[in-house]
Amino acid sequence: MIVYEFKVKGKEAQYRTIDEAIRTSQFIQNKCLRYWMDNKGLRQYDLNKYCAVLAAEFPFAEELNSMARQSAAERTWSAISRFFDNCKKKVKGKKGFPKFKKHCRSVEYKTSGWKLSPNRKAVTFRDGKNIGTLKLKGTYDLNYYGIKQIKRVRLVRRADGYYAQFAIDVKVRVEPNLTGKMVGLDLGLKFFVADNEGNTEPCPQFYRKSEKQLNRANRQKSKKFVKGAKPQSKNYHKARNRYARKHLGVSRQRKEYCQRVAYSVIESNDLVAY
């Protein structure tokens, strides 16, 4: 299973509709969790059936695709099953009891409710939310895969826009290039990683380098916050978005750096011990 991510381009009304779909998915997750807490002994199939009850009771829940509602129930069940597994394994400390969602950022569709364009450069969502057609901006090419191979389509909201993720059922085979080398790695505080031969990789400290800009953006956001005001001003939301985008940039720097170092290690060694 591989995941391809594209940035989606649409109109402002479409973005607001995506937000509504995300809120509906969060609502279904919380209702399923409450249903499980009030009725002990339920299984995953019971939560899937409860989605139909919610659709009949709430018109805005019926507008969301049926498989998207089931996907939201599956998210709730994954949290429940993780809690039971931790209890069975007797994990020390907190077992991770499922919590209600407050800031959900994605909605997931399965094999229905969406359709790709013939050139695979746009996706159309056809459920009752009326999201419409969104253009896909990215370097990946979906023409190499069949429609039946795409098992999930997820819409994700981030600080710098909206993204579409395609989960593709394909077996990825990587031909190994044997080098005859082995290495032992150790993670530390002074260095990001060190091996048994004395080679070290320094810590990039992306957060420390951006700390001054982050603090300045945070102060600008705090100045525009009015205590007790609901809703806050547009200038506050703009400042909050600028602050969130800077944090997102640091997060992406860290992720890219870790992937690059890990890829270089596994490409140059046959065995890695840590």
C-alpha positions in Angstrom: 0.0 0.0 0.0 1.4 3.4 -1.0 -0.1 6.8 -0.5 0.2 9.6 -3.0 -0.6 13.2 -1.9 -1.7 16.1 -4.1 -2.6 19.6 -3.2 -6.2 20.4 -4.4 -7.2 23.7 -6.0 -10.8 24.9 -5.9 -13.1 27.8 -5.1 -13.6 29.3 -1.6 -17.1 27.8 -1.5 -15.7 24.3 -2.1 -13.2 24.7 0.7 -16.1 25.6 3.1 -17.9 22.5 1.9 -14.8 20.4 2.7 -14.8 21.9 6.2 -18.4 20.9 6.6 -17.6 17.3 5.5 -14.8 17.2 8.0 -17.0 18.4 10.8 -19.6 15.8 9.9 -17.0 13.0 10.0 -15.9 14.3 13.4 -19.5 14.3 14.6 -20.0 10.7 13.5 -16.8 9.6 15.3 -17.9 11.3 18.5 -21.5 9.8 18.3 -20.1 6.3 17.7 -17.8 6.7 20.7 -20.7 7.8 22.9 -22.8 4.9 21.6 -20.0 2.5 22.6 -19.6 4.0 26.0 -23.3 3.8 26.8 -23.7 0.2 25.4 -21.0 -2.1 26.5 -20.2 -5.2 24.5 -20.5 -3.6 21.0 -18.5 -4.7 18.0 -17.3 -2.9 14.9 -20.2 -4.1 12.9 -22.6 -2.5 15.5 -20.9 0.9 15.0 -21.2 0.5 11.2 -25.0 -0.1 11.6 -25.3 2.9 13.9 -24.1 5.1 11.0 -27.4 4.4 9.2 -29.3 5.4 12.3 -27.4 8.7 12.5 -28.0 9.4 8.8 -31.8 8.9 9.3 -31.8 11.2 12.4 -29.5 14.0 11.1 -30.0 15.4 7.6 -26.4 16.8 7.4 -25.0 13.3 8.3 -27.1 11.8 5.5 -25.5 14.1 3.0 -22.1 12.5 3.6 -21.3 9.4 1.5 -22.3 6.1 3.3 -18.8 4.7 3.0 -17.3 7.9 4.4 -19.6 7.5 7.4 -18.4 3.9 7.8 -14.8 5.1 7.6 -15.5 7.5 10.4 -16.9 4.7 12.5 -13.8 2.6 11.7 -11.6 5.3 13.0 -13.5 5.2 16.3 -13.2 1.4 16.4 -9.5 1.6 15.8 -9.1 3.7 18.9 -11.2 1.3 20.9 -9.3 -1.7 19.7 -6.0 0.0 20.5 -7.2 0.6 24.0 -8.2 -3.1 24.5 -4.9 -4.3 23.0 -2.9 -2.1 25.5 -5.0 -3.5 28.3 -4.3 -7.1 27.3 -0.6 -6.4 26.9 -0.6 -4.7 30.3 1.2 -1.6 29.0 2.5 0.5 31.9 0.9 3.8 32.5 -2.2 5.1 30.7 -3.8 2.6 28.3 -5.1 5.3 25.9 -8.8 5.3 26.6 -10.6 6.7 23.5 -11.3 10.5 23.6 -13.8 12.7 21.8 -12.4 14.5 18.7 -12.2 18.3 18.9 -10.0 19.3 16.0 -10.5 16.7 13.2 -8.7 17.6 10.0 -9.7 15.0 7.5 -12.5 13.1 5.9 -12.0 9.7 4.3 -13.9 8.1 1.4 -13.6 4.5 0.3 -14.4 3.2 -3.2 -17.5 5.3 -3.8 -18.5 9.0 -3.6 -15.6 10.2 -5.9 -14.5 10.0 -9.5 -11.2 10.8 -11.2 -11.1 12.7 -14.5 -10.0 10.9 -17.7 -6.5 12.5 -17.5 -6.3 11.8 -13.7 -5.6 15.5 -13.0 -8.9 16.3 -11.1 -11.2 14.5 -8.7 -15.0 15.0 -8.3 -16.8 14.2 -5.1 -20.4 13.2 -5.8 -22.1 12.8 -2.5 -24.7 15.1 -0.9 -22.1 17.6 0.3 -21.6 18.8 -3.3 -17.9 19.4 -3.0 -17.6 19.2 -6.8 -14.5 19.0 -8.9 -11.1 19.8 -7.4 -7.9 20.1 -9.4 -4.9 18.0 -8.3 -1.5 19.7 -8.1 1.5 17.4 -7.7 4.3 15.4 -9.4 2.8 11.9 -9.0 1.1 10.2 -12.0 -2.1 8.2 -11.2 -2.3 6.9 -14.8 0.0 4.0 -13.8 -2.7 2.5 -11.6 -6.2 1.3 -12.1 -9.3 2.7 -10.4 -9.9 -0.5 -8.5 -6.4 -0.2 -7.0 -7.3 3.0 -5.2 -8.9 1.9 -2.0 -9.1 5.2 0.0 -9.3 8.9 -0.9 -8.7 11.3 2.0 -9.2 15.0 2.1 -6.9 16.7 4.6 -6.9 20.3 5.8 -3.6 21.9 6.8 -2.4 25.4 7.5 -1.3 26.0 3.9 -4.3 24.6 2.2 -6.2 21.4 1.4 -4.7 18.1 0.2 -6.0 14.8 -1.3 -4.4 11.5 -0.4 -4.9 8.4 -2.5 -4.2 5.0 -0.9 -3.2 2.6 -3.7 -3.1 -1.2 -3.2 0.1 -2.1 -5.0 3.1 -4.3 -4.1 6.3 -2.2 -4.0 9.4 -4.3 -4.7 12.8 -2.7 -4.2 15.8 -4.5 -5.8 18.5 -4.6 -3.1 22.1 -3.6 -4.1 24.3 -5.6 -1.8 27.3 -3.7 -0.5 28.7 -6.2 2.0 28.7 -3.6 4.7 27.2 -3.6 8.2 26.8 -0.7 10.6 25.6 0.0 14.1 23.8 3.2 14.9 23.1 5.1 18.1 20.9 8.2 18.6 22.1 10.9 21.0 21.8 14.5 22.1 25.0 15.9 20.8 24.6 14.2 17.5 21.6 13.2 15.5 23.1 9.7 14.8 26.5 8.1 15.2 27.8 4.8 13.9 30.3 2.3 15.1 33.0 3.7 12.8 32.9 7.1 14.4 30.9 8.9 11.7 28.4 11.3 13.0 25.5 13.3 11.6 24.9 16.7 13.4 21.6 17.8 14.7 20.1 20.3 12.3 18.1 22.1 15.0 15.4 23.4 12.6 13.2 24.6 15.5 16.1 26.5 17.2 16.9 28.3 13.9 13.3 29.3 13.4 12.5 30.1 17.0 12.9 33.8 16.6 10.4 33.9 13.7 8.0 31.6 15.5 8.0 33.8 18.7 7.5 36.9 16.6 4.5 35.3 14.8 3.1 34.1 18.1 3.3 37.6 19.6 1.5 39.1 16.6 -1.2 36.5 17.0 -1.6 37.2 20.7 -1.9 41.0 20.1 -4.9 40.5 17.9 -6.7 38.1 20.3 -9.6 39.8 22.1 -10.6 37.9 25.3 -14.3 37.0 25.3 -14.9 38.0 21.7 -16.8 35.4 19.6 -15.9 35.2 16.8 -12.4 36.6 16.7 -11.5 39.2 14.0 -10.3 38.3 10.6 -6.9 39.8 11.4 -6.5 37.3 14.3 -7.3 34.3 12.0 -4.8 35.6 9.5 -2.1 35.9 12.1 -3.0 32.4 13.5 -2.7 30.9 10.0 0.7 32.6 9.5 1.9 31.1 12.8 0.6 27.7 11.9 2.3 27.7 8.5 5.7 28.4 10.1 5.3 25.4 12.4 4.2 23.3 9.5 7.4 24.4 7.7 9.6 23.2 10.6 7.7 19.9 10.7 8.3 19.3 7.0 12.0 20.1 7.4 12.4 17.5 10.2 10.5 14.9 8.2 12.5 15.4 5.0 15.8 15.3 6.9 15.0 12.1 8.7 13.9 10.4 5.5 17.0 11.5 3.7 19.4 10.2 6.4 17.5 6.9 6.8 17.5 6.3 3.0 21.2 6.9 2.7 21.9 4.5 5.6 19.8 1.6 4.2 21.2 2.1 0.7 24.8 2.0 1.8 24.5 -1.0 4.2 23.2 -4.5 4.1 22.6 -4.8 7.9 21.7 -2.0 10.3 21.9 -2.6 14.1 20.5 -0.1 16.5 
